[in-house]
């Protein structure tokens, strides 16, 4: 296998995949995966033109596989979104530990505000990030850390009931 021949057409390969996926990062990943497969392949055409044509065929199959994976993932996420409501039901809210509301002000102000807006207010992290001109991933990391701090605070304060999920909390 002559890797130099494929590497000479690398930009064309990435452009080909990008035009079919619309995602430059995904295109680069697919081409890289296919190059690795090509290096390990046993049945590679001998002549130069045949190798490039063969590699385009490999890329087409990889693009189809990527579209299938995306469709499967999107379908699974839709089902999950239907199964899990965005915010807790009124019955669930009544069963939640009321210590959370009392302990929230003890967290750093930014953490407490984020938890109030997302977990108690039902706002979308995407909307909050856009309004704050912040990346969604950054906001999600802040949210994760804020939840962890609150959980640690509840466990320190409630002890036994925190271990059992804080349902029907009888903390003072």
Buried (B, 14 or more C-beta within 10 A) or exposed (E): EEEEEBEEBEEEBBBBBBEBBEBEEBBBBBBEBBBEEBEEEEEBEEEEEEBBEBBBEBBBEBBEEBEEEEEEEEEEEEEEEEEEEEEBEEEEEEBBBEBBEBBBEEBEEEBBBBBEBBBBEEBEBEEBBEEEEEEBEEBBEBBEEBBEBBEEBBEEBBEEBBEEEBEEBEBE
